[in-house]
Amino acid sequence: MTDNDDLRDQRLLVEVGQITHEYAALHRRTVRDLARTRAELERSERVLGTVAHDLRTPLTTIIGFTDMLLNDEELTSAQRDLSERANRAARKMSALTDELVQAVTLGGSPLRLTPVDVSQVVAQTVARHQLLQPPRGIRVVVDRHPTTDAPSIVRGDEAKLERLLDNLISNAVKFSPDGGYVHVSVNDDGRDAEIRVADEGPGLPAEHLEAIFSPFHRAPSAAKIPGVGLGLTIVKQITERHGGRVHVESVLGAGAVFIVRLPITSIARPDATP
């Protein structure tokens, strides 16, 4: 080996040492930044949750007082109009506050896992929406579900799965035209239970199909529709915590279909092997 070879090897070792040192320093900074970011995020979530929770009391008070006023038959037409406006505004703010609290607290609340029949969850949730009579003459219907002989059983938190479906149906109702339909269906391919919620709304441009699940994201078609952009974020969180996945299929001007797939458990399935 020549002196030039020795010199080249020494330079190479020095360069490798520098790269290793720089990488170690970058790694330390990244770990520190990540820890700081997580701490700040947790602190922000606590503050946001406290603020949202504290808003509930005055809003509930306003709703209660305006409900009492609206029961007074001696109100003038002007007084009734103002009371109705205040009542609607307070109820809208209350709904947005509940959505905010759900999004902030969902990640930390444990799942209460039990065998859940997805078809039953769909039937119960749709029946509740039908009973409440969605606005503007919109109808929520179940198009298809597996037979009762072979129910789609998942291991999940039934209350959270109901919330997931509630959010999807409420979102579909918001974007549906007057007198339109929201179609809900359940399918079972033996591996996953698939829930579909389809609306007849304006649809989504391709560039919004993934972003729609991001916190506070609002598609252009949602400009005049109440909400803070957390309902679908909650849907995604619940789905992923159950080991599932969610996506949306849409063509601009032709509505949207939200599809949730949840892994089926072998519990209570007729074709399950012991």
C-alpha positions in Angstrom: 0.0 0.0 0.0 1.4 3.4 -1.0 1.5 6.6 1.0 -1.2 8.0 -1.3 -3.4 5.0 -0.4 -2.8 5.6 3.4 -3.7 9.3 3.0 -6.8 8.5 1.0 -8.0 6.0 3.7 -7.3 8.5 6.4 -9.4 11.2 4.6 -12.1 8.7 4.1 -12.2 7.8 7.8 -12.3 11.5 8.7 -15.2 12.0 6.3 -17.1 9.0 7.7 -16.5 10.3 11.2 -17.8 13.7 10.3 -20.9 12.2 8.6 -21.5 10.0 11.7 -21.1 12.9 14.0 -23.5 15.1 12.0 -26.0 12.3 11.8 -25.9 11.7 15.5 -26.4 15.5 16.1 -29.3 15.6 13.7 -30.8 12.5 15.4 -30.6 14.2 18.8 -32.2 17.4 17.5 -34.9 15.4 15.8 -35.7 13.5 19.0 -35.8 16.8 21.0 -38.0 18.5 18.4 -40.3 15.5 18.3 -40.6 15.4 22.1 -41.3 19.2 22.2 -43.9 18.9 19.4 -45.7 16.1 21.2 -45.7 18.0 24.5 -47.0 21.2 22.7 -49.6 19.1 20.9 -50.8 17.5 24.1 -50.9 20.9 25.9 -52.8 22.4 23.0 -55.3 19.5 23.0 -55.8 20.0 26.8 -56.4 23.7 26.4 -58.7 23.2 23.4 -60.7 20.6 25.2 -61.1 22.8 28.3 -62.2 25.7 26.2 -64.7 23.6 24.2 -66.0 22.0 27.4 -66.4 25.4 29.1 -68.4 26.7 26.2 -71.1 24.1 26.7 -72.6 25.6 29.9 -73.4 29.1 28.5 -74.7 27.6 25.3 -76.9 25.2 27.2 -78.2 28.1 29.2 -79.0 30.2 26.1 -80.8 27.2 24.5 -82.8 26.7 27.7 -83.8 30.3 28.0 -84.8 30.7 24.3 -86.8 27.5 24.5 -88.7 29.0 27.4 -89.3 32.2 25.4 -90.5 30.4 22.4 -93.2 28.7 24.6 -94.6 32.1 25.5 -97.7 32.7 23.4 -97.6 36.5 24.2 -94.4 37.1 22.3 -94.6 39.6 19.4 -93.6 38.4 16.0 -90.4 40.4 16.2 -89.6 38.9 19.6 -90.3 35.4 18.4 -88.1 35.9 15.3 -85.2 37.1 17.5 -85.7 34.2 19.9 -85.7 31.7 17.1 -82.5 33.2 15.6 -80.8 33.1 19.0 -81.9 29.5 19.5 -80.7 28.3 16.1 -77.4 30.0 16.5 -76.9 28.5 20.0 -77.8 25.0 18.8 -75.4 25.3 15.9 -72.6 26.5 18.2 -73.4 23.6 20.6 -73.1 21.1 17.8 -69.8 22.5 16.7 -68.5 22.5 20.3 -69.5 18.8 20.7 -67.7 18.0 17.4 -64.6 19.8 18.8 -64.7 17.9 22.1 -65.1 14.6 20.3 -62.1 15.2 18.1 -59.9 16.3 21.0 -60.9 13.6 23.5 -61.2 10.6 21.1 -57.6 9.7 20.9 -57.2 9.3 24.6 -60.3 7.4 25.4 -59.9 3.6 25.6 -61.9 1.3 23.3 -64.4 -1.0 24.9 -64.1 -4.0 22.6 -66.9 -6.5 22.3 -68.2 -8.5 19.4 -70.4 -6.1 17.4 -72.9 -6.9 14.6 -72.2 -4.2 12.0 -75.7 -4.6 10.4 -77.3 -4.0 13.8 -75.3 -0.8 14.3 -76.3 0.4 10.8 -80.0 -0.5 11.4 -80.1 1.3 14.8 -78.3 4.4 13.6 -80.3 4.7 10.4 -83.6 4.2 12.4 -82.5 7.0 14.7 -81.9 9.4 11.9 -85.2 8.5 10.3 -87.0 9.1 13.6 -85.3 12.5 13.9 -86.5 13.3 10.3 -83.5 14.9 8.5 -84.0 18.4 7.3 -85.2 19.5 3.8 -87.1 16.3 3.1 -83.9 14.2 2.9 -84.5 10.4 3.4 -81.9 8.0 4.8 -82.4 4.4 3.6 -80.6 1.1 4.0 -80.0 -0.4 0.5 -78.3 -3.7 1.5 -77.0 -5.6 4.5 -75.8 -9.2 5.1 -78.4 -11.8 6.1 -79.0 -12.4 9.8 -77.8 -16.0 9.2 -74.3 -14.7 8.6 -73.9 -11.4 10.4 -70.9 -9.2 10.0 -69.2 -9.5 13.4 -66.3 -7.2 14.2 -64.4 -6.7 17.4 -65.1 -3.1 18.2 -66.4 -0.4 20.5 -70.1 -0.2 19.6 -70.6 3.4 20.9 -67.7 4.6 18.8 -68.8 2.7 15.7 -72.3 4.3 16.1 -70.5 7.7 16.3 -68.6 6.9 13.2 -71.8 6.1 11.3 -73.6 9.1 12.8 -70.9 11.4 11.5 -71.0 9.8 8.0 -74.8 10.1 7.7 -74.9 13.6 9.1 -72.2 14.6 6.7 -74.1 13.1 3.8 -77.3 14.8 4.9 -75.6 18.2 4.9 -74.5 17.8 1.3 -77.6 16.2 -0.1 -80.1 18.3 -2.1 -83.6 19.0 -0.9 -85.7 15.8 -1.2 -82.6 13.7 -1.9 -81.6 10.3 -0.6 -78.7 9.1 1.6 -78.0 5.5 0.8 -76.4 3.2 3.5 -75.3 -0.3 2.8 -73.3 -3.1 4.5 -71.4 -5.8 2.6 -69.3 -8.7 3.8 -66.5 -10.4 1.8 -65.5 -12.8 4.5 -62.5 -10.7 5.6 -64.0 -7.2 6.0 -67.3 -5.7 6.8 -67.8 -2.8 4.4 -70.1 0.1 5.2 -71.0 2.5 2.4 -72.7 5.9 2.8 -73.6 7.6 -0.4 -75.0 11.1 -0.9 -76.4 12.9 -4.0 -74.5 16.1 -3.3 -72.1 18.2 -5.4 -69.2 15.7 -5.1 -65.6 16.4 -4.6 -62.7 17.3 -6.9 -59.9 14.7 -7.1 -57.4 16.8 -5.2 -59.7 16.8 -2.1 -60.3 13.1 -1.9 -57.5 12.5 0.6 -57.4 15.9 2.3 -61.1 15.7 3.3 -60.1 13.5 6.3 -57.5 16.1 7.6 -58.5 18.2 10.6 -60.3 21.5 9.8 -60.2 20.8 6.0 -63.1 22.3 4.2 -63.8 21.5 0.6 -65.0 24.3 -1.7 -68.5 22.9 -1.7 -68.7 23.2 2.1 -68.3 27.0 2.2 -71.9 27.6 3.1 -72.5 24.4 5.2 -72.0 24.6 9.0 -69.1 22.7 10.5 -65.5 23.1 11.5 -64.1 20.2 9.4 -63.7 17.6 12.2 -66.5 15.1 11.5 -64.6 13.1 8.9 -61.4 13.3 11.0 -63.2 11.6 13.8 -64.5 8.9 11.3 -60.9 8.3 10.2 -59.6 8.1 13.8 -62.3 5.6 14.9 -61.8 3.5 11.8 -58.0 3.2 12.2 -58.3 2.5 15.9 -60.4 -0.5 14.9 -57.7 -1.7 12.5 -59.8 -0.6 9.5 -59.5 1.9 6.7 -61.7 4.6 5.1 -61.7 6.3 1.8 -64.1 8.3 -0.4 -65.0 7.8 -4.1 -66.5 10.8 -5.8 -66.9 12.6 -9.2 -67.4 16.3 -9.1 -71.1 16.9 -9.7 -72.2 13.3 -9.0 -72.2 12.9 -5.2 -69.8 11.0 -2.9 -69.5 7.5 -1.4 -67.7 7.1 1.8 -66.4 3.5 2.3 -65.3 2.1 5.7 -63.8 -1.4 5.9 -63.5 -3.1 9.3 -61.8 -6.5 9.8 -64.2 -9.3 10.7 -63.6 -11.5 13.7 -64.3 -15.2 13.6 -66.5 -14.9 16.7 -70.1 -15.9 16.1 -69.6 -16.6 12.4 -71.2 -19.9 11.2 -68.3 -20.7 8.9 -65.7 -20.2 11.7 -63.5 -23.2 12.4 -63.0 -24.2 16.0 
